[in-house]
Amino acid sequence: MKSKTIRRWSFVHTWTSLICTLFLLLLAVTGLPLIFHHELEHLLGEAPELREMAPDTPHLDLQQLVTAAERHREGEVVQYFGWEADEPNGVVAITAATAGTEPNSSYTFMLDARSGEAVEMPAANGGLMMFFLRMHVDMFAGLPGKLFLAFMGLLFIVAIISGVVLYAPFMRRLQFAQVRHGRSNRTRWLDLHNLIGVVTLSWALVVGITGVVSACADLVIEAWRADSLASMLAPYRDAPALTSRAPASDLLQIAAQAAPGMQPDFIAFPGTRFSSEHHYTIFMNGSSHLTSHLLTPVLIDAQTLEVTAVGERPWYMDALGLSQPLHFGDYGGRPMQILWGVLDVLTIIVLGSGLYLWWVRRHGGRVAAREVSE
């Protein structure tokens, strides 16, 4: 590679890295506790704990759970019910003043499906873990914050690619993974920076790309609403406003018949972002690690309880569904969590050493220039 080409790539690598490094440090530091959020919530006492009951205790009717949720949060309506794989006796309930209230103003808690007892979920409504999550997702700036972090993610991807291009000519006179211990601190850190950067290369690319996709989630969901959801709701375009709705009791059985072999992931009640004014929408998923993150919507008329549509998944919603768990290492259990945690720490070292190298080089250049002038 010609020296002029190397200088151009070096310029791209230096400035894309410098612009995004501070924000990536923020994402790497806040992302580390989020990888282990289940464990930390239990450690902090913020995880919901259901009472011990006989193993064969039956679950309440779904409409009874709706009533229990609205009784617990008087004056609010249920927006969503959701299920978690590791708590089969719990139903996560999200309520708000109106069905269309934006997510950050909603309230989340768990209902014991056997008794209807409400169990608080402090981590979902505030506290330290929510602080880490909001800083990681949008820096408390809403959609502008998400899009800004998506742009920083794109710069990170460019910095990784340009770093790979520069690595080959840099290592031309060195053995692979060589760290020159007998040289200056800057040289040792430069070798470590390059070595750790190459080791974490694939992971950093995966996390960077999935992070950009996740940061664009609001735009992806709006595209789904304007495309797939709008076509499924076309017969209801001029329908009169809903005056009453059927009880939610049989929704899960109806959805299971419409999407055989799947189980419910969450229910969007009428008027919410993932449904319409006239429908209950049950999002069904598969049973494998992969398909458990791919959601198929089943639209059920809120008045007649007839299935009006079973949606097909557009590719961009599948990409979003697969990106978010992969971003936080949520596919392979504890071993993958530990691997993600180690690689996250190594990435923090790469980012920090990159800043150090830039500062030393810049400061060293000024010192040399001052010595020459003297």
Beta strands, then each sheet from edge to edge (+ up, - down):
strand 1: 77-82
strand 2: 90-96
strand 3: 107-112
strand 4: 118-120
strand 5: 263-268
strand 6: 279-285
strand 7: 296-301
strand 8: 307-310
sheet 1: 4+ 3- 2+ 1- 5+ 6- 7+ 8-
end
